[in-house]
Amino acid sequence: MDSITTIPATEFTGLYNLPGEGLVAELVVGTKAHLFDRQGLQHRIVHMKQEGVIAEVEELALAQMNAIGSPQLI
């Protein structure tokens, strides 16, 4: 009998510029909120793809993060 693996639903809820951290993306996975910087999000996407899991929400968050870029202090 084949086993079925389910993953909790993931929702991208927004981008935030945190003092000392820079730009982070908030993802709600199941019932828990997680904050990812650009590098953490890239790592999550690579890991998910290696596991054969669709990372569409994470890729959307990364694309929006890259579109904004890094905030510049004037």
All heavy atoms as a GROMACS GRO file, in nm:
protein
  561
    1MET      N    1   0.084  -0.118   0.000
    1MET     CA    2   0.000   0.000   0.000
    1MET      C    3   0.089   0.124   0.000
    1MET      O    4   0.183   0.134   0.077
    1MET     CB    5  -0.091  -0.004   0.123
    1MET     CG    6  -0.179   0.116   0.135
    1MET     SD    7  -0.288   0.096   0.277
    1MET     CE    8  -0.416   0.204   0.227
    2ASP      N    9   0.058   0.221  -0.086
    2ASP     CA   10   0.134   0.346  -0.094
    2ASP      C   11   0.096   0.436   0.023
    2ASP      O   12  -0.019   0.442   0.064
    2ASP     CB   13   0.103   0.420  -0.224
    2ASP     CG   14   0.157   0.346  -0.345
    2ASP    OD1   15   0.256   0.273  -0.330
    2ASP    OD2   16   0.098   0.360  -0.454
    3SER      N   17   0.197   0.506   0.075
    3SER     CA   18   0.169   0.602   0.181
    3SER      C   19   0.142   0.738   0.117
    3SER      O   20   0.196   0.770   0.012
    3SER     CB   21   0.285   0.611   0.279
    3SER     OG   22   0.398   0.663   0.215
    4ILE      N   23   0.058   0.814   0.182
    4ILE     CA   24   0.024   0.948   0.134
    4ILE      C   25   0.078   1.049   0.233
    4ILE      O   26   0.051   1.040   0.352
    4ILE     CB   27  -0.129   0.963   0.119
    4ILE    CG1   28  -0.182   0.864   0.016
    4ILE    CG2   29  -0.165   1.106   0.081
    4ILE    CD1   30  -0.332   0.861   0.005
    5THR      N   31   0.156   1.142   0.182
    5THR     CA   32   0.211   1.247   0.266
    5THR      C   33   0.138   1.377   0.235
    5THR      O   34   0.126   1.415   0.119
    5THR     CB   35   0.362   1.266   0.239
    5THR    OG1   36   0.427   1.141   0.261
    5THR    CG2   37   0.421   1.371   0.330
    6THR      N   38   0.090   1.442   0.338
    6THR     CA   39   0.024   1.571   0.317
    6THR      C   40   0.107   1.678   0.385
    6THR      O   41   0.177   1.654   0.483
    6THR     CB   42  -0.119   1.572   0.376
    6THR    OG1   43  -0.110   1.546   0.516
    6THR    CG2   44  -0.207   1.470   0.309
    7ILE      N   45   0.101   1.796   0.329
    7ILE     CA   46   0.171   1.910   0.388
    7ILE      C   47   0.068   2.017   0.420
    7ILE      O   48  -0.034   2.028   0.352
    7ILE     CB   49   0.281   1.967   0.294
    7ILE    CG1   50   0.220   2.006   0.160
    7ILE    CG2   51   0.393   1.866   0.276
    7ILE    CD1   52   0.313   2.083   0.071
    8PRO      N   53   0.091   2.095   0.525
    8PRO     CA   54  -0.005   2.200   0.558
    8PRO      C   55  -0.008   2.308   0.450
    8PRO      O   56   0.092   2.332   0.381
    8PRO     CB   57   0.046   2.257   0.690
    8PRO     CG   58   0.179   2.197   0.715
    8PRO     CD   59   0.202   2.087   0.617
    9ALA      N   60  -0.122   2.371   0.435
    9ALA     CA   61  -0.136   2.480   0.339
    9ALA      C   62  -0.044   2.595   0.378
    9ALA      O   63  -0.024   2.624   0.495
    9ALA     CB   64  -0.280   2.528   0.336
   10THR      N   65   0.015   2.659   0.276
   10THR     CA   66   0.105   2.771   0.298
   10THR      C   67   0.046   2.895   0.234
   10THR      O   68  -0.002   2.892   0.121
   10THR     CB   69   0.243   2.742   0.235
   10THR    OG1   70   0.296   2.623   0.292
   10THR    CG2   71   0.340   2.856   0.260
   11GLU      N   72   0.052   3.007   0.307
   11GLU     CA   73  -0.001   3.134   0.257
   11GLU      C   74   0.105   3.241   0.275
   11GLU      O   75   0.165   3.254   0.382
   11GLU     CB   76  -0.126   3.171   0.335
   11GLU     CG   77  -0.188   3.302   0.292
   11GLU     CD   78  -0.309   3.340   0.376
   11GLU    OE1   79  -0.346   3.266   0.467
   11GLU    OE2   80  -0.365   3.447   0.349
   12PHE      N   81   0.132   3.317   0.169
   12PHE     CA   82   0.222   3.432   0.176
   12PHE      C   83   0.140   3.551   0.221
   12PHE      O   84   0.045   3.591   0.155
   12PHE     CB   85   0.284   3.455   0.038
   12PHE     CG   86   0.360   3.584   0.024
   12PHE    CD1   87   0.458   3.619   0.115
   12PHE    CD2   88   0.336   3.669  -0.082
   12PHE    CE1   89   0.530   3.738   0.101
   12PHE    CE2   90   0.406   3.786  -0.098
   12PHE     CZ   91   0.504   3.821  -0.005
   13THR      N   92   0.176   3.608   0.337
   13THR     CA   93   0.093   3.715   0.393
   13THR      C   94   0.153   3.854   0.380
   13THR      O   95   0.083   3.952   0.401
   13THR     CB   96   0.061   3.687   0.541
   13THR    OG1   97   0.183   3.667   0.612
   13THR    CG2   98  -0.026   3.564   0.555
   14GLY      N   99   0.284   3.864   0.346
   14GLY     CA  100   0.338   3.997   0.326
   14GLY      C  101   0.488   4.006   0.343
   14GLY      O  102   0.553   3.911   0.387
   15LEU      N  103   0.539   4.122   0.306
   15LEU     CA  104   0.681   4.154   0.322
   15LEU      C  105   0.694   4.262   0.428
   15LEU      O  106   0.610   4.353   0.436
   15LEU     CB  107   0.740   4.206   0.191
   15LEU     CG  108   0.747   4.109   0.075
   15LEU    CD1  109   0.796   4.179  -0.051
   15LEU    CD2  110   0.836   3.991   0.108
   16TYR      N  111   0.799   4.252   0.507
   16TYR     CA  112   0.822   4.349   0.614
   16TYR      C  113   0.969   4.389   0.614
   16TYR      O  114   1.056   4.306   0.588
   16TYR     CB  115   0.786   4.289   0.751
   16TYR     CG  116   0.642   4.243   0.757
   16TYR    CD1  117   0.610   4.110   0.732
   16TYR    CD2  118   0.539   4.333   0.784
   16TYR    CE1  119   0.478   4.067   0.736
   16TYR    CE2  120   0.408   4.291   0.787
   16TYR     CZ  121   0.377   4.158   0.763
   16TYR     OH  122   0.247   4.116   0.766
   17ASN      N  123   0.995   4.513   0.645
   17ASN     CA  124   1.132   4.563   0.659
   17ASN      C  125   1.158   4.576   0.808
   17ASN      O  126   1.112   4.670   0.873
   17ASN     CB  127   1.148   4.697   0.588
   17ASN     CG  128   1.292   4.743   0.588
   17ASN    OD1  129   1.383   4.665   0.613
   17ASN    ND2  130   1.313   4.871   0.562
   18LEU      N  131   1.230   4.479   0.864
   18LEU     CA  132   1.257   4.478   1.007
   18LEU      C  133   1.391   4.543   1.038
   18LEU      O  134   1.491   4.512   0.973
   18LEU     CB  135   1.258   4.334   1.060
   18LEU     CG  136   1.128   4.256   1.044
   18LEU    CD1  137   1.146   4.115   1.100
   18LEU    CD2  138   1.013   4.326   1.113
   19PRO      N  139   1.394   4.632   1.136
   19PRO     CA  140   1.521   4.695   1.174
   19PRO      C  141   1.625   4.589   1.212
   19PRO      O  142   1.597   4.498   1.288
   19PRO     CB  143   1.483   4.780   1.296
   19PRO     CG  144   1.336   4.800   1.285
   19PRO     CD  145   1.283   4.677   1.217
   20GLY      N  146   1.741   4.600   1.154
   20GLY     CA  147   1.849   4.507   1.183
   20GLY      C  148   1.842   4.378   1.105
   20GLY      O  149   1.937   4.302   1.102
   21GLU      N  150   1.730   4.350   1.042
   21GLU     CA  151   1.712   4.225   0.966
   21GLU      C  152   1.695   4.252   0.817
   21GLU      O  153   1.727   4.168   0.735
   21GLU     CB  154   1.589   4.148   1.016
   21GLU     CG  155   1.600   4.098   1.158
   21GLU     CD  156   1.710   3.995   1.177
   21GLU    OE1  157   1.734   3.914   1.086
   21GLU    OE2  158   1.773   3.997   1.283
   22GLY      N  159   1.639   4.365   0.783
   22GLY     CA  160   1.611   4.395   0.643
   22GLY      C  161   1.477   4.338   0.601
   22GLY      O  162   1.387   4.318   0.682
   23LEU      N  163   1.466   4.308   0.475
   23LEU     CA  164   1.341   4.263   0.417
   23LEU      C  165   1.317   4.116   0.448
   23LEU      O  166   1.404   4.032   0.426
   23LEU     CB  167   1.346   4.285   0.265
   23LEU     CG  168   1.214   4.288   0.189
   23LEU    CD1  169   1.121   4.396   0.242
   23LEU    CD2  170   1.242   4.312   0.041
   24VAL      N  171   1.198   4.084   0.502
   24VAL     CA  172   1.161   3.947   0.531
   24VAL      C  173   1.021   3.920   0.478
   24VAL      O  174   0.939   4.011   0.465
   24VAL     CB  175   1.166   3.914   0.682
   24VAL    CG1  176   1.307   3.924   0.737
   24VAL    CG2  177   1.071   4.001   0.761
   25ALA      N  178   0.996   3.794   0.444
   25ALA     CA  179   0.864   3.751   0.398
   25ALA      C  180   0.798   3.670   0.508
   25ALA      O  181   0.863   3.589   0.574
   25ALA     CB  182   0.878   3.665   0.272
   26GLU      N  183   0.669   3.694   0.528
   26GLU     CA  184   0.594   3.616   0.625
   26GLU      C  185   0.512   3.510   0.551
   26GLU      O  186   0.436   3.542   0.460
   26GLU     CB  187   0.500   3.704   0.707
   26GLU     CG  188   0.422   3.623   0.809
   26GLU     CD  189   0.327   3.708   0.891
   26GLU    OE1  190   0.256   3.792   0.830
   26GLU    OE2  191   0.322   3.689   1.012
   27LEU      N  192   0.533   3.386   0.590
   27LEU     CA  193   0.455   3.274   0.538
   27LEU      C  194   0.382   3.210   0.654
   27LEU      O  195   0.441   3.186   0.760
   27LEU     CB  196   0.545   3.169   0.472
   27LEU     CG  197   0.629   3.212   0.353
   27LEU    CD1  198   0.714   3.095   0.305
   27LEU    CD2  199   0.543   3.263   0.240
   28VAL      N  200   0.254   3.183   0.635
   28VAL     CA  201   0.177   3.110   0.734
   28VAL      C  202   0.166   2.968   0.683
   28VAL      O  203   0.111   2.942   0.576
   28VAL     CB  204   0.037   3.173   0.756
   28VAL    CG1  205  -0.043   3.089   0.855
   28VAL    CG2  206   0.051   3.316   0.805
   29VAL      N  207   0.225   2.876   0.760
   29VAL     CA  208   0.226   2.734   0.724
   29VAL      C  209   0.137   2.663   0.825
   29VAL      O  210   0.171   2.655   0.943
   29VAL     CB  211   0.369   2.676   0.727
   29VAL    CG1  212   0.368   2.530   0.685
   29VAL    CG2  213   0.462   2.757   0.639
   30GLY      N  214   0.023   2.615   0.776
   30GLY     CA  215  -0.075   2.557   0.868
   30GLY      C  216  -0.130   2.668   0.955
   30GLY      O  217  -0.194   2.760   0.907
   31THR      N  218  -0.099   2.663   1.084
   31THR     CA  219  -0.147   2.765   1.177
   31THR      C  220  -0.033   2.849   1.234
   31THR      O  221  -0.056   2.931   1.322
   31THR     CB  222  -0.223   2.699   1.294
   31THR    OG1  223  -0.134   2.608   1.360
   31THR    CG2  224  -0.346   2.625   1.244
   32LYS      N  225   0.090   2.828   1.185
   32LYS     CA  226   0.206   2.899   1.240
   32LYS      C  227   0.265   2.997   1.138
   32LYS      O  228   0.279   2.964   1.021
   32LYS     CB  229   0.314   2.800   1.281
   32LYS     CG  230   0.270   2.708   1.393
   32LYS     CD  231   0.379   2.612   1.430
   32LYS     CE  232   0.330   2.518   1.539
   32LYS     NZ  233   0.434   2.423   1.577
   33ALA      N  234   0.298   3.117   1.186
   33ALA     CA  235   0.362   3.218   1.101
   33ALA      C  236   0.514   3.205   1.111
   33ALA      O  237   0.568   3.182   1.219
   33ALA     CB  238   0.318   3.358   1.143
   34HIS      N  239   0.581   3.217   0.996
   34HIS     CA  240   0.726   3.209   0.989
   34HIS      C  241   0.778   3.328   0.909
   34HIS      O  242   0.717   3.366   0.810
   34HIS     CB  243   0.770   3.080   0.919
   34HIS     CG  244   0.720   2.956   0.984
   34HIS    ND1  245   0.787   2.893   1.086
   34HIS    CD2  246   0.608   2.883   0.963
   34HIS    CE1  247   0.720   2.786   1.124
   34HIS    NE2  248   0.610   2.778   1.051
   35LEU      N  249   0.892   3.383   0.952
   35LEU     CA  250   0.957   3.492   0.879
   35LEU      C  251   1.083   3.438   0.813
   35LEU      O  252   1.161   3.366   0.876
   35LEU     CB  253   0.992   3.607   0.972
   35LEU     CG  254   0.876   3.679   1.038
   35LEU    CD1  255   0.927   3.784   1.135
   35LEU    CD2  256   0.784   3.743   0.934
   36PHE      N  257   1.102   3.472   0.685
   36PHE     CA  258   1.218   3.427   0.609
   36PHE      C  259   1.286   3.545   0.544
   36PHE      O  260   1.221   3.628   0.481
   36PHE     CB  261   1.176   3.331   0.496
   36PHE     CG  262   1.119   3.201   0.544
   36PHE    CD1  263   0.983   3.186   0.564
   36PHE    CD2  264   1.202   3.092   0.570
   36PHE    CE1  265   0.930   3.066   0.607
   36PHE    CE2  266   1.150   2.972   0.614
   36PHE     CZ  267   1.014   2.958   0.633
   37ASP      N  268   1.419   3.553   0.559
   37ASP     CA  269   1.494   3.650   0.480
   37ASP      C  270   1.516   3.588   0.342
   37ASP      O  271   1.474   3.475   0.316
   37ASP     CB  272   1.625   3.690   0.548
   37ASP     CG  273   1.724   3.574   0.565
   37ASP    OD1  274   1.698   3.463   0.516
   37ASP    OD2  275   1.828   3.597   0.628
   38ARG      N  276   1.580   3.661   0.252
   38ARG     CA  277   1.598   3.614   0.115
   38ARG      C  278   1.671   3.479   0.111
   38ARG      O  279   1.629   3.385   0.045
   38ARG     CB  280   1.673   3.719   0.032
   38ARG     CG  281   1.691   3.680  -0.113
   38ARG     CD  282   1.756   3.793  -0.194
   38ARG     NE  283   1.655   3.892  -0.229
   38ARG     CZ  284   1.645   4.013  -0.176
   38ARG    NH1  285   1.730   4.053  -0.085
   38ARG    NH2  286   1.550   4.096  -0.215
   39GLN      N  287   1.779   3.468   0.186
   39GLN     CA  288   1.858   3.345   0.186
   39GLN      C  289   1.778   3.228   0.244
   39GLN      O  290   1.782   3.116   0.192
   39GLN     CB  291   1.986   3.365   0.266
   39GLN     CG  292   2.078   3.246   0.264
   39GLN     CD  293   2.209   3.273   0.338
   39GLN    OE1  294   2.233   3.383   0.386
   39GLN    NE2  295   2.292   3.172   0.348
   40GLY      N  296   1.704   3.251   0.350
   40GLY     CA  297   1.622   3.146   0.410
   40GLY      C  298   1.513   3.098   0.317
   40GLY      O  299   1.482   2.978   0.310
   41LEU      N  300   1.455   3.191   0.244
   41LEU     CA  301   1.350   3.157   0.148
   41LEU      C  302   1.408   3.075   0.033
   41LEU      O  303   1.349   2.974  -0.010
   41LEU     CB  304   1.286   3.286   0.096
   41LEU     CG  305   1.145   3.280   0.041
   41LEU    CD1  306   1.049   3.206   0.132
   41LEU    CD2  307   1.094   3.420   0.014
   42GLN      N  308   1.526   3.115  -0.016
   42GLN     CA  309   1.591   3.038  -0.122
   42GLN      C  310   1.622   2.897  -0.074
   42GLN      O  311   1.600   2.800  -0.148
   42GLN     CB  312   1.719   3.109  -0.166
   42GLN     CG  313   1.693   3.237  -0.243
   42GLN     CD  314   1.820   3.320  -0.263
   42GLN    OE1  315   1.917   3.309  -0.188
   42GLN    NE2  316   1.816   3.406  -0.364
   43HIS      N  317   1.671   2.884   0.046
   43HIS     CA  318   1.702   2.751   0.102
   43HIS      C  319   1.576   2.667   0.111
   43HIS      O  320   1.577   2.548   0.077
   43HIS     CB  321   1.767   2.766   0.240
   43HIS     CG  322   1.792   2.636   0.308
   43HIS    ND1  323   1.897   2.554   0.274
   43HIS    CD2  324   1.724   2.573   0.406
   43HIS    CE1  325   1.893   2.446   0.350
   43HIS    NE2  326   1.788   2.455   0.431
   44ARG      N  327   1.466   2.726   0.158
   44ARG     CA  328   1.339   2.653   0.170
   44ARG      C  329   1.293   2.604   0.033
   44ARG      O  330   1.248   2.490   0.020
   44ARG     CB  331   1.234   2.743   0.235
   44ARG     CG  332   1.098   2.678   0.250
   44ARG     CD  333   1.002   2.768   0.326
   44ARG     NE  334   0.867   2.719   0.323
   44ARG     CZ  335   0.818   2.628   0.405
   44ARG    NH1  336   0.894   2.577   0.498
   44ARG    NH2  337   0.692   2.590   0.395
   45ILE      N  338   1.304   2.688  -0.069
   45ILE     CA  339   1.260   2.650  -0.203
   45ILE      C  340   1.343   2.533  -0.256
   45ILE      O  341   1.287   2.435  -0.307
   45ILE     CB  342   1.267   2.771  -0.299
   45ILE    CG1  343   1.160   2.875  -0.260
   45ILE    CG2  344   1.251   2.727  -0.445
   45ILE    CD1  345   1.178   3.009  -0.328
   46VAL      N  346   1.475   2.542  -0.242
   46VAL     CA  347   1.563   2.434  -0.288
   46VAL      C  348   1.529   2.304  -0.216
   46VAL      O  349   1.516   2.198  -0.277
   46VAL     CB  350   1.712   2.471  -0.270
   46VAL    CG1  351   1.802   2.351  -0.291
   46VAL    CG2  352   1.750   2.583  -0.366
   47HIS      N  353   1.514   2.311  -0.085
   47HIS     CA  354   1.483   2.192  -0.006
   47HIS      C  355   1.349   2.131  -0.048
   47HIS      O  356   1.338   2.009  -0.062
   47HIS     CB  357   1.482   2.226   0.143
   47HIS     CG  358   1.448   2.110   0.231
   47HIS    ND1  359   1.535   2.006   0.253
   47HIS    CD2  360   1.335   2.080   0.300
   47HIS    CE1  361   1.477   1.918   0.332
   47HIS    NE2  362   1.356   1.961   0.362
   48MET      N  363   1.248   2.214  -0.068
   48MET     CA  364   1.117   2.164  -0.107
   48MET      C  365   1.123   2.095  -0.243
   48MET      O  366   1.064   1.989  -0.261
   48MET     CB  367   1.015   2.279  -0.110
   48MET     CG  368   0.980   2.330   0.028
   48MET     SD  369   0.869   2.472   0.024
   48MET     CE  370   0.716   2.392  -0.024
   49LYS      N  371   1.195   2.157  -0.337
   49LYS     CA  372   1.205   2.098  -0.471
   49LYS      C  373   1.280   1.964  -0.465
   49LYS      O  374   1.244   1.871  -0.537
   49LYS     CB  375   1.272   2.194  -0.568
   49LYS     CG  376   1.181   2.310  -0.604
   49LYS     CD  377   1.242   2.396  -0.710
   49LYS     CE  378   1.140   2.502  -0.753
   49LYS     NZ  379   1.183   2.573  -0.872
   50GLN      N  380   1.382   1.954  -0.379
   50GLN     CA  381   1.453   1.827  -0.364
   50GLN      C  382   1.362   1.718  -0.309
   50GLN      O  383   1.379   1.601  -0.340
   50GLN     CB  384   1.574   1.844  -0.271
   50GLN     CG  385   1.686   1.922  -0.334
   50GLN     CD  386   1.799   1.952  -0.236
   50GLN    OE1  387   1.781   1.946  -0.114
   50GLN    NE2  388   1.915   1.987  -0.290
   51GLU      N  389   1.265   1.759  -0.228
   51GLU     CA  390   1.170   1.665  -0.170
   51GLU      C  391   1.050   1.639  -0.263
   51GLU      O  392   0.962   1.561  -0.229
   51GLU     CB  393   1.120   1.717  -0.035
   51GLU     CG  394   1.228   1.730   0.070
   51GLU     CD  395   1.285   1.595   0.112
   51GLU    OE1  396   1.207   1.501   0.128
   51GLU    OE2  397   1.409   1.585   0.124
   52GLY      N  398   1.047   1.708  -0.377
   52GLY     CA  399   0.937   1.690  -0.471
   52GLY      C  400   0.810   1.764  -0.433
   52GLY      O  401   0.701   1.730  -0.477
   53VAL      N  402   0.825   1.868  -0.351
   53VAL     CA  403   0.710   1.945  -0.304
   53VAL      C  404   0.701   2.074  -0.385
   53VAL      O  405   0.803   2.140  -0.410
   53VAL     CB  406   0.725   1.978  -0.153
   53VAL    CG1  407   0.609   2.063  -0.104
   53VAL    CG2  408   0.737   1.850  -0.072
   54ILE      N  409   0.582   2.112  -0.425
   54ILE     CA  410   0.561   2.235  -0.501
   54ILE      C  411   0.587   2.355  -0.410
   54ILE      O  412   0.534   2.362  -0.299
   54ILE     CB  413   0.418   2.241  -0.558
   54ILE    CG1  414   0.399   2.126  -0.658
   54ILE    CG2  415   0.390   2.376  -0.623
   54ILE    CD1  416   0.256   2.109  -0.704
   55ALA      N  417   0.668   2.449  -0.457
   55ALA     CA  418   0.706   2.567  -0.379
   55ALA      C  419   0.653   2.695  -0.442
   55ALA      O  420   0.718   2.800  -0.436
   55ALA     CB  421   0.858   2.572  -0.365
   56GLU      N  422   0.535   2.689  -0.500
   56GLU     CA  423   0.479   2.802  -0.573
   56GLU      C  424   0.462   2.926  -0.484
   56GLU      O  425   0.495   3.038  -0.525
   56GLU     CB  426   0.344   2.762  -0.632
   56GLU     CG  427   0.279   2.868  -0.718
   56GLU     CD  428   0.149   2.821  -0.780
   56GLU    OE1  429   0.105   2.708  -0.756
   56GLU    OE2  430   0.092   2.901  -0.855
   57VAL      N  431   0.412   2.908  -0.364
   57VAL     CA  432   0.390   3.022  -0.274
   57VAL      C  433   0.524   3.085  -0.234
   57VAL      O  434   0.539   3.207  -0.235
   57VAL     CB  435   0.311   2.977  -0.149
   57VAL    CG1  436   0.300   3.089  -0.047
   57VAL    CG2  437   0.172   2.928  -0.189
   58GLU      N  438   0.621   3.001  -0.203
   58GLU     CA  439   0.753   3.050  -0.166
   58GLU      C  440   0.820   3.124  -0.282
   58GLU      O  441   0.884   3.227  -0.262
   58GLU     CB  442   0.842   2.933  -0.120
   58GLU     CG  443   0.802   2.875   0.015
   58GLU     CD  444   0.685   2.778   0.010
   58GLU    OE1  445   0.627   2.756  -0.098
   58GLU    OE2  446   0.650   2.725   0.116
   59GLU      N  447   0.804   3.072  -0.403
   59GLU     CA  448   0.862   3.137  -0.521
   59GLU      C  449   0.796   3.272  -0.546
   59GLU      O  450   0.864   3.367  -0.586
   59GLU     CB  451   0.849   3.046  -0.643
   59GLU     CG  452   0.942   2.925  -0.634
   59GLU     CD  453   0.920   2.823  -0.744
   59GLU    OE1  454   0.810   2.819  -0.803
   59GLU    OE2  455   1.015   2.746  -0.770
   60LEU      N  456   0.666   3.282  -0.522
   60LEU     CA  457   0.596   3.410  -0.535
   60LEU      C  458   0.652   3.511  -0.434
   60LEU      O  459   0.679   3.626  -0.468
   60LEU     CB  460   0.446   3.393  -0.514
   60LEU     CG  461   0.364   3.521  -0.504
   60LEU    CD1  462   0.367   3.598  -0.634
   60LEU    CD2  463   0.222   3.491  -0.462
   61ALA      N  464   0.670   3.467  -0.311
   61ALA     CA  465   0.724   3.556  -0.208
   61ALA      C  466   0.864   3.603  -0.245
   61ALA      O  467   0.896   3.722  -0.231
   61ALA     CB  468   0.726   3.483  -0.073
   62LEU      N  469   0.947   3.511  -0.293
   62LEU     CA  470   1.084   3.548  -0.333
   62LEU      C  471   1.082   3.644  -0.451
   62LEU      O  472   1.159   3.740  -0.455
   62LEU     CB  473   1.165   3.423  -0.367
   62LEU     CG  474   1.311   3.445  -0.403
   62LEU    CD1  475   1.387   3.512  -0.290
   62LEU    CD2  476   1.377   3.313  -0.441
   63ALA      N  477   0.994   3.622  -0.548
   63ALA     CA  478   0.985   3.711  -0.664
   63ALA      C  479   0.946   3.852  -0.619
   63ALA      O  480   1.002   3.951  -0.667
   63ALA     CB  481   0.884   3.657  -0.764
   64GLN      N  482   0.852   3.863  -0.527
   64GLN     CA  483   0.812   3.996  -0.478
   64GLN      C  484   0.925   4.061  -0.399
   64GLN      O  485   0.948   4.182  -0.408
   64GLN     CB  486   0.685   3.986  -0.394
   64GLN     CG  487   0.564   3.959  -0.480
   64GLN     CD  488   0.434   3.979  -0.406
   64GLN    OE1  489   0.429   4.042  -0.302
   64GLN    NE2  490   0.327   3.923  -0.461
   65MET      N  491   0.996   3.980  -0.322
   65MET     CA  492   1.109   4.031  -0.246
   65MET      C  493   1.217   4.084  -0.341
   65MET      O  494   1.272   4.192  -0.320
   65MET     CB  495   1.165   3.919  -0.156
   65MET     CG  496   1.270   3.964  -0.059
   65MET     SD  497   1.329   3.828   0.045
   65MET     CE  498   1.200   3.822   0.167
   66ASN      N  499   1.245   4.009  -0.447
   66ASN     CA  500   1.347   4.051  -0.544
   66ASN      C  501   1.303   4.174  -0.622
   66ASN      O  502   1.386   4.256  -0.661
   66ASN     CB  503   1.379   3.936  -0.640
   66ASN     CG  504   1.460   3.827  -0.573
   66ASN    OD1  505   1.527   3.849  -0.474
   66ASN    ND2  506   1.450   3.706  -0.626
   67ALA      N  507   1.173   4.188  -0.648
   67ALA     CA  508   1.121   4.304  -0.721
   67ALA      C  509   1.139   4.432  -0.640
   67ALA      O  510   1.168   4.538  -0.695
   67ALA     CB  511   0.974   4.284  -0.756
   68ILE      N  512   1.128   4.420  -0.510
   68ILE     CA  513   1.144   4.537  -0.423
   68ILE      C  514   1.291   4.568  -0.404
   68ILE      O  515   1.332   4.682  -0.400
   68ILE     CB  516   1.076   4.514  -0.286
   68ILE    CG1  517   0.925   4.513  -0.305
   68ILE    CG2  518   1.118   4.619  -0.185
   68ILE    CD1  519   0.849   4.477  -0.182
   69GLY      N  520   1.372   4.464  -0.394
   69GLY     CA  521   1.515   4.484  -0.370
   69GLY      C  522   1.541   4.513  -0.225
   69GLY      O  523   1.455   4.495  -0.138
   70SER      N  524   1.658   4.558  -0.197
   70SER     CA  525   1.696   4.593  -0.059
   70SER      C  526   1.672   4.740  -0.036
   70SER      O  527   1.716   4.824  -0.115
   70SER     CB  528   1.843   4.561  -0.035
   70SER     OG  529   1.867   4.424  -0.053
   71PRO      N  530   1.604   4.774   0.073
   71PRO     CA  531   1.582   4.916   0.103
   71PRO      C  532   1.716   4.987   0.124
   71PRO      O  533   1.808   4.931   0.182
   71PRO     CB  534   1.503   4.914   0.234
   71PRO     CG  535   1.451   4.775   0.247
   71PRO     CD  536   1.544   4.687   0.170
   72GLN      N  537   1.725   5.107   0.073
   72GLN     CA  538   1.847   5.186   0.085
   72GLN      C  539   1.826   5.296   0.190
   72GLN      O  540   1.725   5.364   0.191
   72GLN     CB  541   1.881   5.253  -0.049
   72GLN     CG  542   1.906   5.153  -0.161
   72GLN     CD  543   2.030   5.070  -0.137
   72GLN    OE1  544   2.130   5.119  -0.088
   72GLN    NE2  545   2.023   4.943  -0.172
   73LEU      N  546   1.924   5.313   0.276
   73LEU     CA  547   1.920   5.422   0.373
   73LEU      C  548   1.979   5.546   0.308
   73LEU      O  549   2.082   5.540   0.244
   73LEU     CB  550   1.999   5.386   0.498
   73LEU     CG  551   1.945   5.268   0.580
   73LEU    CD1  552   2.041   5.238   0.693
   73LEU    CD2  553   1.807   5.299   0.632
   74ILE      N  554   1.914   5.659   0.328
   74ILE     CA  555   1.961   5.784   0.268
   74ILE      C  556   2.021   5.871   0.375
   74ILE      O  557   1.975   5.881   0.483
   74ILE     CB  558   1.846   5.859   0.196
   74ILE    CG1  559   1.793   5.771   0.085
   74ILE    CG2  560   1.892   5.993   0.145
   74ILE    CD1  561   1.673   5.827   0.013
   0.00000   0.00000   0.00000
